[in-house]
Amino acid sequence: MRDFSWKYFTLTGDVDAFLLYKEMDQIAVSDTMQDGEEGYGAADPDGEDVPL
């Protein structure tokens, strides 16, 4: 569904399709996070984890 909403948005420019895509993306990110995890994982130039 996420891929469909992105494809539909790119073809039509429909804002609702973009908002659906972003909502689905947020759900996918939150599903991959474990309980208690605070959104860390992106490395800064020094190699330390920083909040996303």
mmCIF file of the N, C-alpha and C atoms, coordinates in Angstrom:
data_MODEL
# 
_entry.id   MODEL 
# 
loop_
_atom_site.group_PDB 
_atom_site.id 
_atom_site.type_symbol 
_atom_site.label_atom_id 
_atom_site.label_alt_id 
_atom_site.label_comp_id 
_atom_site.label_asym_id 
_atom_site.label_entity_id 
_atom_site.label_seq_id 
_atom_site.pdbx_PDB_ins_code 
_atom_site.Cartn_x 
_atom_site.Cartn_y 
_atom_site.Cartn_z 
_atom_site.occupancy 
_atom_site.B_iso_or_equiv 
_atom_site.pdbx_formal_charge 
_atom_site.auth_seq_id 
_atom_site.auth_comp_id 
_atom_site.auth_asym_id 
_atom_site.auth_atom_id 
_atom_site.pdbx_PDB_model_num 
ATOM 1   N N  . MET A 1 1  ? 0.821  -1.188 0.000   1.00 0.00 ? 1  MET A N  1 
ATOM 2   C CA . MET A 1 1  ? 0.000  0.000  0.000   1.00 0.00 ? 1  MET A CA 1 
ATOM 3   C C  . MET A 1 1  ? 0.871  1.260  0.000   1.00 0.00 ? 1  MET A C  1 
ATOM 4   N N  . ARG A 1 2  ? 1.988  1.191  0.726   1.00 0.00 ? 2  ARG A N  1 
ATOM 5   C CA . ARG A 1 2  ? 2.893  2.329  0.791   1.00 0.00 ? 2  ARG A CA 1 
ATOM 6   C C  . ARG A 1 2  ? 3.446  2.658  -0.587  1.00 0.00 ? 2  ARG A C  1 
ATOM 7   N N  . ASP A 1 3  ? 3.881  1.638  -1.313  1.00 0.00 ? 3  ASP A N  1 
ATOM 8   C CA . ASP A 1 3  ? 4.426  1.858  -2.657  1.00 0.00 ? 3  ASP A CA 1 
ATOM 9   C C  . ASP A 1 3  ? 3.361  2.388  -3.606  1.00 0.00 ? 3  ASP A C  1 
ATOM 10  N N  . PHE A 1 4  ? 2.145  1.868  -3.476  1.00 0.00 ? 4  PHE A N  1 
ATOM 11  C CA . PHE A 1 4  ? 1.059  2.338  -4.328  1.00 0.00 ? 4  PHE A CA 1 
ATOM 12  C C  . PHE A 1 4  ? 0.767  3.814  -4.092  1.00 0.00 ? 4  PHE A C  1 
ATOM 13  N N  . SER A 1 5  ? 0.714  4.214  -2.805  1.00 0.00 ? 5  SER A N  1 
ATOM 14  C CA . SER A 1 5  ? 0.395  5.614  -2.522  1.00 0.00 ? 5  SER A CA 1 
ATOM 15  C C  . SER A 1 5  ? 1.495  6.537  -3.039  1.00 0.00 ? 5  SER A C  1 
ATOM 16  N N  . TRP A 1 6  ? 2.756  6.102  -2.977  1.00 0.00 ? 6  TRP A N  1 
ATOM 17  C CA . TRP A 1 6  ? 3.852  6.922  -3.516  1.00 0.00 ? 6  TRP A CA 1 
ATOM 18  C C  . TRP A 1 6  ? 3.742  7.032  -5.036  1.00 0.00 ? 6  TRP A C  1 
ATOM 19  N N  . LYS A 1 7  ? 3.499  5.910  -5.689  1.00 0.00 ? 7  LYS A N  1 
ATOM 20  C CA . LYS A 1 7  ? 3.373  5.910  -7.148  1.00 0.00 ? 7  LYS A CA 1 
ATOM 21  C C  . LYS A 1 7  ? 2.204  6.797  -7.580  1.00 0.00 ? 7  LYS A C  1 
ATOM 22  N N  . TYR A 1 8  ? 1.077  6.674  -6.893  1.00 0.00 ? 8  TYR A N  1 
ATOM 23  C CA . TYR A 1 8  ? -0.093 7.493  -7.198  1.00 0.00 ? 8  TYR A CA 1 
ATOM 24  C C  . TYR A 1 8  ? 0.219  8.972  -7.012  1.00 0.00 ? 8  TYR A C  1 
ATOM 25  N N  . PHE A 1 9  ? 0.930  9.300  -5.936  1.00 0.00 ? 9  PHE A N  1 
ATOM 26  C CA . PHE A 1 9  ? 1.311  10.689 -5.683  1.00 0.00 ? 9  PHE A CA 1 
ATOM 27  C C  . PHE A 1 9  ? 2.220  11.211 -6.788  1.00 0.00 ? 9  PHE A C  1 
ATOM 28  N N  . THR A 1 10 ? 3.215  10.431 -7.189  1.00 0.00 ? 10 THR A N  1 
ATOM 29  C CA . THR A 1 10 ? 4.137  10.911 -8.222  1.00 0.00 ? 10 THR A CA 1 
ATOM 30  C C  . THR A 1 10 ? 3.440  11.094 -9.565  1.00 0.00 ? 10 THR A C  1 
ATOM 31  N N  . LEU A 1 11 ? 2.431  10.302 -9.834  1.00 0.00 ? 11 LEU A N  1 
ATOM 32  C CA . LEU A 1 11 ? 1.717  10.419 -11.108 1.00 0.00 ? 11 LEU A CA 1 
ATOM 33  C C  . LEU A 1 11 ? 0.683  11.545 -11.096 1.00 0.00 ? 11 LEU A C  1 
ATOM 34  N N  . THR A 1 12 ? 0.060  11.786 -9.944  1.00 0.00 ? 12 THR A N  1 
ATOM 35  C CA . THR A 1 12 ? -1.053 12.725 -9.899  1.00 0.00 ? 12 THR A CA 1 
ATOM 36  C C  . THR A 1 12 ? -0.762 14.000 -9.108  1.00 0.00 ? 12 THR A C  1 
ATOM 37  N N  . GLY A 1 13 ? 0.188  13.951 -8.175  1.00 0.00 ? 13 GLY A N  1 
ATOM 38  C CA . GLY A 1 13 ? 0.444  15.091 -7.307  1.00 0.00 ? 13 GLY A CA 1 
ATOM 39  C C  . GLY A 1 13 ? -0.610 15.249 -6.221  1.00 0.00 ? 13 GLY A C  1 
ATOM 40  N N  . ASP A 1 14 ? -1.403 14.210 -6.001  1.00 0.00 ? 14 ASP A N  1 
ATOM 41  C CA . ASP A 1 14 ? -2.479 14.248 -5.005  1.00 0.00 ? 14 ASP A CA 1 
ATOM 42  C C  . ASP A 1 14 ? -1.893 14.304 -3.598  1.00 0.00 ? 14 ASP A C  1 
ATOM 43  N N  . VAL A 1 15 ? -2.209 15.365 -2.873  1.00 0.00 ? 15 VAL A N  1 
ATOM 44  C CA . VAL A 1 15 ? -1.662 15.572 -1.530  1.00 0.00 ? 15 VAL A CA 1 
ATOM 45  C C  . VAL A 1 15 ? -2.127 14.482 -0.571  1.00 0.00 ? 15 VAL A C  1 
ATOM 46  N N  . ASP A 1 16 ? -3.366 14.041 -0.691  1.00 0.00 ? 16 ASP A N  1 
ATOM 47  C CA . ASP A 1 16 ? -3.864 12.983 0.187   1.00 0.00 ? 16 ASP A CA 1 
ATOM 48  C C  . ASP A 1 16 ? -3.064 11.693 0.020   1.00 0.00 ? 16 ASP A C  1 
ATOM 49  N N  . ALA A 1 17 ? -2.639 11.387 -1.197  1.00 0.00 ? 17 ALA A N  1 
ATOM 50  C CA . ALA A 1 17 ? -1.816 10.201 -1.435  1.00 0.00 ? 17 ALA A CA 1 
ATOM 51  C C  . ALA A 1 17 ? -0.463 10.357 -0.744  1.00 0.00 ? 17 ALA A C  1 
ATOM 52  N N  . PHE A 1 18 ? 0.093  11.570 -0.775  1.00 0.00 ? 18 PHE A N  1 
ATOM 53  C CA . PHE A 1 18 ? 1.362  11.822 -0.100  1.00 0.00 ? 18 PHE A CA 1 
ATOM 54  C C  . PHE A 1 18 ? 1.208  11.673 1.414   1.00 0.00 ? 18 PHE A C  1 
ATOM 55  N N  . LEU A 1 19 ? 0.131  12.215 1.963   1.00 0.00 ? 19 LEU A N  1 
ATOM 56  C CA . LEU A 1 19 ? -0.095 12.102 3.402   1.00 0.00 ? 19 LEU A CA 1 
ATOM 57  C C  . LEU A 1 19 ? -0.284 10.647 3.822   1.00 0.00 ? 19 LEU A C  1 
ATOM 58  N N  . LEU A 1 20 ? -0.959 9.869  2.992   1.00 0.00 ? 20 LEU A N  1 
ATOM 59  C CA . LEU A 1 20 ? -1.108 8.444  3.263   1.00 0.00 ? 20 LEU A CA 1 
ATOM 60  C C  . LEU A 1 20 ? 0.249  7.757  3.246   1.00 0.00 ? 20 LEU A C  1 
ATOM 61  N N  . TYR A 1 21 ? 1.077  8.100  2.265   1.00 0.00 ? 21 TYR A N  1 
ATOM 62  C CA . TYR A 1 21 ? 2.427  7.536  2.183   1.00 0.00 ? 21 TYR A CA 1 
ATOM 63  C C  . TYR A 1 21 ? 3.223  7.851  3.448   1.00 0.00 ? 21 TYR A C  1 
ATOM 64  N N  . LYS A 1 22 ? 3.199  9.106  3.890   1.00 0.00 ? 22 LYS A N  1 
ATOM 65  C CA . LYS A 1 22 ? 3.947  9.494  5.087   1.00 0.00 ? 22 LYS A CA 1 
ATOM 66  C C  . LYS A 1 22 ? 3.426  8.772  6.322   1.00 0.00 ? 22 LYS A C  1 
ATOM 67  N N  . GLU A 1 23 ? 2.114  8.609  6.426   1.00 0.00 ? 23 GLU A N  1 
ATOM 68  C CA . GLU A 1 23 ? 1.535  7.902  7.569   1.00 0.00 ? 23 GLU A CA 1 
ATOM 69  C C  . GLU A 1 23 ? 1.966  6.437  7.567   1.00 0.00 ? 23 GLU A C  1 
ATOM 70  N N  . MET A 1 24 ? 1.936  5.813  6.404   1.00 0.00 ? 24 MET A N  1 
ATOM 71  C CA . MET A 1 24 ? 2.362  4.415  6.294   1.00 0.00 ? 24 MET A CA 1 
ATOM 72  C C  . MET A 1 24 ? 3.848  4.281  6.616   1.00 0.00 ? 24 MET A C  1 
ATOM 73  N N  . ASP A 1 25 ? 4.645  5.259  6.222   1.00 0.00 ? 25 ASP A N  1 
ATOM 74  C CA . ASP A 1 25 ? 6.082  5.249  6.503   1.00 0.00 ? 25 ASP A CA 1 
ATOM 75  C C  . ASP A 1 25 ? 6.325  5.346  8.010   1.00 0.00 ? 25 ASP A C  1 
ATOM 76  N N  . GLN A 1 26 ? 5.586  6.217  8.689   1.00 0.00 ? 26 GLN A N  1 
ATOM 77  C CA . GLN A 1 26 ? 5.712  6.347  10.142  1.00 0.00 ? 26 GLN A CA 1 
ATOM 78  C C  . GLN A 1 26 ? 5.337  5.048  10.846  1.00 0.00 ? 26 GLN A C  1 
ATOM 79  N N  . ILE A 1 27 ? 4.298  4.395  10.378  1.00 0.00 ? 27 ILE A N  1 
ATOM 80  C CA . ILE A 1 27 ? 3.881  3.128  10.965  1.00 0.00 ? 27 ILE A CA 1 
ATOM 81  C C  . ILE A 1 27 ? 4.970  2.080  10.778  1.00 0.00 ? 27 ILE A C  1 
ATOM 82  N N  . ALA A 1 28 ? 5.574  2.043  9.596   1.00 0.00 ? 28 ALA A N  1 
ATOM 83  C CA . ALA A 1 28 ? 6.643  1.076  9.323   1.00 0.00 ? 28 ALA A CA 1 
ATOM 84  C C  . ALA A 1 28 ? 7.843  1.326  10.233  1.00 0.00 ? 28 ALA A C  1 
ATOM 85  N N  . VAL A 1 29 ? 8.181  2.578  10.453  1.00 0.00 ? 29 VAL A N  1 
ATOM 86  C CA . VAL A 1 29 ? 9.315  2.910  11.323  1.00 0.00 ? 29 VAL A CA 1 
ATOM 87  C C  . VAL A 1 29 ? 9.008  2.521  12.759  1.00 0.00 ? 29 VAL A C  1 
ATOM 88  N N  . SER A 1 30 ? 7.808  2.834  13.227  1.00 0.00 ? 30 SER A N  1 
ATOM 89  C CA . SER A 1 30 ? 7.465  2.529  14.620  1.00 0.00 ? 30 SER A CA 1 
ATOM 90  C C  . SER A 1 30 ? 7.362  1.023  14.849  1.00 0.00 ? 30 SER A C  1 
ATOM 91  N N  . ASP A 1 31 ? 6.968  0.261  13.826  1.00 0.00 ? 31 ASP A N  1 
ATOM 92  C CA . ASP A 1 31 ? 6.895  -1.193 13.962  1.00 0.00 ? 31 ASP A CA 1 
ATOM 93  C C  . ASP A 1 31 ? 8.276  -1.825 14.082  1.00 0.00 ? 31 ASP A C  1 
ATOM 94  N N  . THR A 1 32 ? 9.290  -1.209 13.494  1.00 0.00 ? 32 THR A N  1 
ATOM 95  C CA . THR A 1 32 ? 10.631 -1.781 13.548  1.00 0.00 ? 32 THR A CA 1 
ATOM 96  C C  . THR A 1 32 ? 11.352 -1.447 14.850  1.00 0.00 ? 32 THR A C  1 
ATOM 97  N N  . MET A 1 33 ? 10.868 -0.413 15.546  1.00 0.00 ? 33 MET A N  1 
ATOM 98  C CA . MET A 1 33 ? 11.492 -0.044 16.817  1.00 0.00 ? 33 MET A CA 1 
ATOM 99  C C  . MET A 1 33 ? 11.027 -0.985 17.915  1.00 0.00 ? 33 MET A C  1 
ATOM 100 N N  . GLN A 1 34 ? 11.933 -1.356 18.785  1.00 0.00 ? 34 GLN A N  1 
ATOM 101 C CA . GLN A 1 34 ? 11.581 -2.224 19.900  1.00 0.00 ? 34 GLN A CA 1 
ATOM 102 C C  . GLN A 1 34 ? 11.077 -1.375 21.056  1.00 0.00 ? 34 GLN A C  1 
ATOM 103 N N  . ASP A 1 35 ? 10.347 -1.987 21.968  1.00 0.00 ? 35 ASP A N  1 
ATOM 104 C CA . ASP A 1 35 ? 9.850  -1.272 23.142  1.00 0.00 ? 35 ASP A CA 1 
ATOM 105 C C  . ASP A 1 35 ? 11.012 -0.668 23.905  1.00 0.00 ? 35 ASP A C  1 
ATOM 106 N N  . GLY A 1 36 ? 10.871 0.592  24.296  1.00 0.00 ? 36 GLY A N  1 
ATOM 107 C CA . GLY A 1 36 ? 11.899 1.263  25.069  1.00 0.00 ? 36 GLY A CA 1 
ATOM 108 C C  . GLY A 1 36 ? 12.960 1.935  24.231  1.00 0.00 ? 36 GLY A C  1 
ATOM 109 N N  . GLU A 1 37 ? 13.004 1.670  22.950  1.00 0.00 ? 37 GLU A N  1 
ATOM 110 C CA . GLU A 1 37 ? 13.994 2.302  22.083  1.00 0.00 ? 37 GLU A CA 1 
ATOM 111 C C  . GLU A 1 37 ? 13.555 3.729  21.816  1.00 0.00 ? 37 GLU A C  1 
ATOM 112 N N  . GLU A 1 38 ? 14.508 4.660  21.796  1.00 0.00 ? 38 GLU A N  1 
ATOM 113 C CA . GLU A 1 38 ? 14.150 6.059  21.690  1.00 0.00 ? 38 GLU A CA 1 
ATOM 114 C C  . GLU A 1 38 ? 14.466 6.663  20.329  1.00 0.00 ? 38 GLU A C  1 
ATOM 115 N N  . GLY A 1 39 ? 14.566 5.873  19.284  1.00 0.00 ? 39 GLY A N  1 
ATOM 116 C CA . GLY A 1 39 ? 14.793 6.426  17.966  1.00 0.00 ? 39 GLY A CA 1 
ATOM 117 C C  . GLY A 1 39 ? 16.244 6.729  17.667  1.00 0.00 ? 39 GLY A C  1 
ATOM 118 N N  . TYR A 1 40 ? 17.155 6.021  18.288  1.00 0.00 ? 40 TYR A N  1 
ATOM 119 C CA . TYR A 1 40 ? 18.557 6.227  18.001  1.00 0.00 ? 40 TYR A CA 1 
ATOM 120 C C  . TYR A 1 40 ? 18.985 5.322  16.864  1.00 0.00 ? 40 TYR A C  1 
ATOM 121 N N  . GLY A 1 41 ? 20.069 5.688  16.191  1.00 0.00 ? 41 GLY A N  1 
ATOM 122 C CA . GLY A 1 41 ? 20.548 4.822  15.136  1.00 0.00 ? 41 GLY A CA 1 
ATOM 123 C C  . GLY A 1 41 ? 21.309 5.539  14.044  1.00 0.00 ? 41 GLY A C  1 
ATOM 124 N N  . ALA A 1 42 ? 21.046 6.802  13.819  1.00 0.00 ? 42 ALA A N  1 
ATOM 125 C CA . ALA A 1 42 ? 21.786 7.529  12.799  1.00 0.00 ? 42 ALA A CA 1 
ATOM 126 C C  . ALA A 1 42 ? 23.134 7.940  13.384  1.00 0.00 ? 42 ALA A C  1 
ATOM 127 N N  . ALA A 1 43 ? 24.202 7.664  12.672  1.00 0.00 ? 43 ALA A N  1 
ATOM 128 C CA . ALA A 1 43 ? 25.536 7.974  13.171  1.00 0.00 ? 43 ALA A CA 1 
ATOM 129 C C  . ALA A 1 43 ? 25.924 9.394  12.798  1.00 0.00 ? 43 ALA A C  1 
ATOM 130 N N  . ASP A 1 44 ? 26.504 10.099 13.762  1.00 0.00 ? 44 ASP A N  1 
ATOM 131 C CA . ASP A 1 44 ? 27.041 11.411 13.449  1.00 0.00 ? 44 ASP A CA 1 
ATOM 132 C C  . ASP A 1 44 ? 28.451 11.225 12.883  1.00 0.00 ? 44 ASP A C  1 
ATOM 133 N N  . PRO A 1 45 ? 29.111 12.278 12.456  1.00 0.00 ? 45 PRO A N  1 
ATOM 134 C CA . PRO A 1 45 ? 30.456 12.132 11.853  1.00 0.00 ? 45 PRO A CA 1 
ATOM 135 C C  . PRO A 1 45 ? 31.472 11.461 12.766  1.00 0.00 ? 45 PRO A C  1 
ATOM 136 N N  . ASP A 1 46 ? 31.269 11.541 14.091  1.00 0.00 ? 46 ASP A N  1 
ATOM 137 C CA . ASP A 1 46 ? 32.195 10.919 15.028  1.00 0.00 ? 46 ASP A CA 1 
ATOM 138 C C  . ASP A 1 46 ? 31.893 9.440  15.236  1.00 0.00 ? 46 ASP A C  1 
ATOM 139 N N  . GLY A 1 47 ? 30.829 8.947  14.627  1.00 0.00 ? 47 GLY A N  1 
ATOM 140 C CA . GLY A 1 47 ? 30.474 7.544  14.732  1.00 0.00 ? 47 GLY A CA 1 
ATOM 141 C C  . GLY A 1 47 ? 29.582 7.216  15.908  1.00 0.00 ? 47 GLY A C  1 
ATOM 142 N N  . GLU A 1 48 ? 29.107 8.222  16.636  1.00 0.00 ? 48 GLU A N  1 
ATOM 143 C CA . GLU A 1 48 ? 28.229 7.982  17.760  1.00 0.00 ? 48 GLU A CA 1 
ATOM 144 C C  . GLU A 1 48 ? 26.781 8.050  17.297  1.00 0.00 ? 48 GLU A C  1 
ATOM 145 N N  . ASP A 1 49 ? 25.909 7.312  17.981  1.00 0.00 ? 49 ASP A N  1 
ATOM 146 C CA . ASP A 1 49 ? 24.497 7.340  17.642  1.00 0.00 ? 49 ASP A CA 1 
ATOM 147 C C  . ASP A 1 49 ? 23.878 8.662  18.083  1.00 0.00 ? 49 ASP A C  1 
ATOM 148 N N  . VAL A 1 50 ? 23.004 9.181  17.255  1.00 0.00 ? 50 VAL A N  1 
ATOM 149 C CA . VAL A 1 50 ? 22.292 10.406 17.583  1.00 0.00 ? 50 VAL A CA 1 
ATOM 150 C C  . VAL A 1 50 ? 20.801 10.166 17.385  1.00 0.00 ? 50 VAL A C  1 
ATOM 151 N N  . PRO A 1 51 ? 19.952 10.930 18.088  1.00 0.00 ? 51 PRO A N  1 
ATOM 152 C CA . PRO A 1 51 ? 18.507 10.743 17.917  1.00 0.00 ? 51 PRO A CA 1 
ATOM 153 C C  . PRO A 1 51 ? 18.088 10.997 16.476  1.00 0.00 ? 51 PRO A C  1 
ATOM 154 N N  . LEU A 1 52 ? 17.093 10.227 16.031  1.00 0.00 ? 52 LEU A N  1 
ATOM 155 C CA . LEU A 1 52 ? 16.565 10.427 14.675  1.00 0.00 ? 52 LEU A CA 1 
ATOM 156 C C  . LEU A 1 52 ? 15.601 11.569 14.643  1.00 0.00 ? 52 LEU A C  1 
# 
